[in-house]
Amino acid sequence: MSRQYTYEEVRKALQESIDSMTPREHFERMVQTGIINRKGEVTKLVGGDAEPEPGARRPDDAVPVNGHGE
């Protein structure tokens, strides 16, 4: 059974990732997870109109930041 995270837990994790990555790393992560393509357009994977880059994963299929499913 999957755990539901609280708003505060999600907010804290987002802030930690913001603090630990450069703007370029954020961009690359959004491309890799299929949120945007290399042109910065929102992809069909998350409700936009643009095609994702080859090999992009849906955000919910992405590997967690710590690599342990947490």
N, CA and C of each residue as an Amber inpcrd file, in Angstrom:
protein
   210
   0.8430000  -1.1800000   0.0000000   0.0000000   0.0000000   0.0000000
   0.8870000   1.2420000   0.0000000   0.5440000   2.2160000  -0.8270000
   1.3840000   3.3970000  -0.9230000   0.9900000   4.4200000   0.1400000
   1.9770000   5.1160000   0.6300000   1.7980000   6.0960000   1.7070000
   1.4250000   7.4420000   1.1250000   0.4940000   8.1300000   1.7340000
   0.1350000   9.4890000   1.3500000   1.0130000  10.4650000   2.1300000
   1.7150000  11.3190000   1.4170000   2.5760000  12.2980000   2.0700000
   1.7730000  13.5400000   2.4300000   2.1330000  14.1690000   3.5210000
   1.4680000  15.3980000   3.9150000   2.0000000  16.5510000   3.0780000
   1.2520000  17.6280000   3.0570000   1.6750000  18.8270000   2.3460000
   3.0320000  19.2980000   2.8630000   3.2130000  19.2750000   4.1660000
   4.4780000  19.7320000   4.7540000   5.6540000  18.8400000   4.3280000
   5.4450000  17.5310000   4.2460000   6.5180000  16.6220000   3.8140000
   6.9030000  16.8900000   2.3670000   5.9040000  17.0930000   1.5170000
   6.1690000  17.3760000   0.1020000   6.8740000  18.7180000  -0.0330000
   6.4010000  19.7130000   0.6960000   7.0130000  21.0440000   0.6630000
   8.4710000  21.0000000   1.1150000   8.7480000  20.2640000   2.1820000
  10.1140000  20.1490000   2.6850000  11.0210000  19.4530000   1.6620000
  10.5290000  18.3810000   1.0500000  11.3210000  17.6690000   0.0450000
  11.6020000  18.5590000  -1.1600000  10.6000000  19.3290000  -1.5880000
  10.7960000  20.2460000  -2.7080000  11.8340000  21.3050000  -2.3610000
  11.7410000  21.8740000  -1.1880000  12.7030000  22.9010000  -0.7800000
  14.1160000  22.3340000  -0.7180000  14.2580000  21.1040000  -0.2100000
  15.5830000  20.4800000  -0.1430000  16.1430000  20.2650000  -1.5400000
  15.2970000  19.8760000  -2.4910000  15.7940000  19.6810000  -3.8500000
  16.1680000  21.0120000  -4.4820000  15.4040000  22.0550000  -4.2020000
  15.7240000  23.3830000  -4.7230000  17.0790000  23.8450000  -4.1900000
  17.3010000  23.6070000  -2.9170000  18.5480000  24.0350000  -2.2910000
  19.7550000  23.2390000  -2.7770000  19.5220000  22.0280000  -3.2870000
  20.6490000  21.1640000  -3.6260000  20.9600000  21.1050000  -5.1210000
  20.1520000  21.7500000  -5.9730000  20.3750000  21.6810000  -7.4160000
  20.5520000  23.0650000  -8.0200000  21.3270000  23.1020000  -9.0950000
  21.4830000  24.3350000  -9.8590000  20.2640000  24.4930000 -10.7740000
  20.0520000  25.6700000 -11.3340000  18.9540000  25.8370000 -12.2910000
  19.0560000  24.8630000 -13.4690000  20.2580000  24.6110000 -13.9460000
  20.4480000  23.6690000 -15.0610000  20.0150000  22.2610000 -14.6430000
  20.3670000  21.8580000 -13.4230000  19.9680000  20.5350000 -12.9270000
  18.4490000  20.4280000 -12.7960000  17.7930000  21.4940000 -12.3540000
  16.3320000  21.5050000 -12.2740000  15.7240000  21.3250000 -13.6630000
  16.2520000  22.0670000 -14.6370000  15.7600000  21.9730000 -16.0120000
  15.9130000  20.5460000 -16.5280000  17.1080000  19.9790000 -16.3570000
  17.3580000  18.6100000 -16.8280000  16.4250000  17.6080000 -16.1640000
  16.1820000  17.7870000 -14.8910000  15.2850000  16.8670000 -14.1800000
  13.8590000  16.9770000 -14.7210000  13.4040000  18.1970000 -15.0020000
  12.0600000  18.3550000 -15.5560000  11.9610000  17.7380000 -16.9510000
  13.0250000  17.8230000 -17.7400000  13.0390000  17.1910000 -19.0660000
  13.0290000  15.6670000 -18.9080000  13.8800000  15.1420000 -18.0520000
  13.9740000  13.6940000 -17.8570000  12.6840000  13.0920000 -17.3220000
  11.9650000  13.8350000 -16.5020000  10.7180000  13.3190000 -15.9480000
   9.5170000  13.6540000 -16.8220000   9.7540000  14.2410000 -17.9900000
   8.6860000  14.4640000 -18.9450000   7.7590000  15.6190000 -18.6390000
   8.1310000  16.4830000 -17.7260000   7.2850000  17.6380000 -17.4230000
   7.3620000  18.6460000 -18.5620000   8.5850000  18.9070000 -19.0400000
   8.7980000  19.8050000 -20.1740000   9.7300000  19.1290000 -21.1680000
   9.7620000  19.6640000 -22.3960000  10.7520000  19.1910000 -23.3660000
  11.9140000  20.1830000 -23.3740000  12.8890000  19.9660000 -24.2230000
  14.0770000  20.8330000 -24.2390000  13.7690000  22.2630000 -24.6800000
  12.6110000  22.4660000 -25.2980000  12.1980000  23.8230000 -25.6750000
  11.5120000  24.5310000 -24.5170000  11.2800000  23.8100000 -23.3980000
  10.6030000  24.3950000 -22.2490000   9.0930000  24.3040000 -22.3330000
   8.5790000  23.5290000 -23.3050000   7.1380000  23.3840000 -23.4770000
   6.6090000  22.2660000 -22.5770000   5.4340000  22.4660000 -21.9890000
   4.8120000  21.4600000 -21.1320000   4.3650000  20.2960000 -22.0120000
   4.7140000  19.0680000 -21.5760000   4.4510000  17.8950000 -22.4090000
   3.0760000  17.2770000 -22.1750000   2.7000000  16.4230000 -23.1040000
   1.4430000  15.6810000 -23.0300000   1.4050000  14.7550000 -21.8240000
   2.5740000  14.3940000 -21.2950000   2.6160000  13.4950000 -20.1410000
   1.9900000  14.1170000 -18.9060000   1.9550000  15.4420000 -18.8570000
   1.3820000  16.1320000 -17.6970000   0.2700000  17.1020000 -18.0810000
  -0.3120000  16.9110000 -19.2630000  -1.4540000  17.7100000 -19.6550000
  -1.1870000  18.8380000 -20.6200000   0.0590000  18.9800000 -21.0940000
   0.3780000  20.0200000 -22.0750000   0.1420000  19.5330000 -23.4880000
   0.6400000  20.2890000 -24.4490000   0.4550000  19.9500000 -25.8600000
   1.7120000  19.4180000 -26.5330000   2.8720000  19.5910000 -25.9220000
   4.1430000  19.2510000 -26.5580000   4.5070000  17.7770000 -26.3770000
   5.2920000  17.2940000 -27.3080000   5.8120000  15.9240000 -27.2150000
   6.9800000  15.9090000 -26.2210000   7.0590000  14.8710000 -25.3770000
   8.2060000  14.7630000 -24.4710000   9.4590000  14.3360000 -25.2360000
  10.5940000  14.5210000 -24.6370000  11.8500000  14.0630000 -25.2310000
  11.8900000  12.5360000 -25.2120000  12.5770000  11.9220000 -26.1840000
  12.6920000  10.4590000 -26.1730000  13.2890000   9.9750000 -24.8470000
  12.6870000   8.9550000 -24.2820000  13.1870000   8.3780000 -23.0380000
  12.6880000   9.0550000 -21.7780000  11.9200000  10.1400000 -21.9310000
  11.3960000  10.8230000 -20.7410000  10.3930000   9.9120000 -20.0480000
  10.4090000   9.9600000 -18.7100000   9.4780000   9.1740000 -17.9020000
   8.3990000  10.0910000 -17.3610000   7.2160000   9.5400000 -17.1670000
   6.1670000  10.3240000 -16.4990000   6.6790000  10.6870000 -15.1140000
   6.3150000  11.8450000 -14.5980000   6.7890000  12.2390000 -13.2640000
   6.5140000  11.2060000 -12.1780000   5.3840000  10.5180000 -12.2480000
   5.0770000   9.5280000 -11.2160000   5.8430000   8.2290000 -11.3940000
   6.5400000   8.0600000 -12.5400000   7.3820000   6.8820000 -12.7740000
   8.8450000   7.1520000 -12.4710000   9.1590000   8.3870000 -12.1340000
  10.5490000   8.7780000 -11.9140000  11.1360000   8.1220000 -10.6860000
  12.4240000   7.9220000 -10.7190000  13.1430000   7.3680000  -9.5730000
  13.2010000   8.4260000  -8.4900000  12.8770000   8.0880000  -7.2580000
  12.9450000   9.0680000  -6.1690000  14.3380000   9.6760000  -6.0370000
  14.4020000  10.8790000  -5.5190000  15.6620000  11.6030000  -5.3940000
  16.6960000  10.7880000  -4.6380000  16.3010000  10.1140000  -3.5440000
  17.2900000   9.3750000  -2.7570000  17.5140000   7.9590000  -3.2770000
  16.7610000   7.5380000  -4.3230000  16.9680000   6.2380000  -4.9410000
  16.4820000   5.0500000  -4.1410000  15.7740000   5.2950000  -3.0310000
  15.3310000   4.1940000  -2.1800000  13.8220000   4.1150000  -2.0540000
  13.0880000   4.8240000  -2.9000000  11.6570000   4.7960000  -2.8510000
  11.0650000   5.5810000  -1.7040000  11.8500000   6.4440000  -1.1160000
  11.3710000   7.2510000   0.0220000  11.2450000   8.6950000  -0.3780000
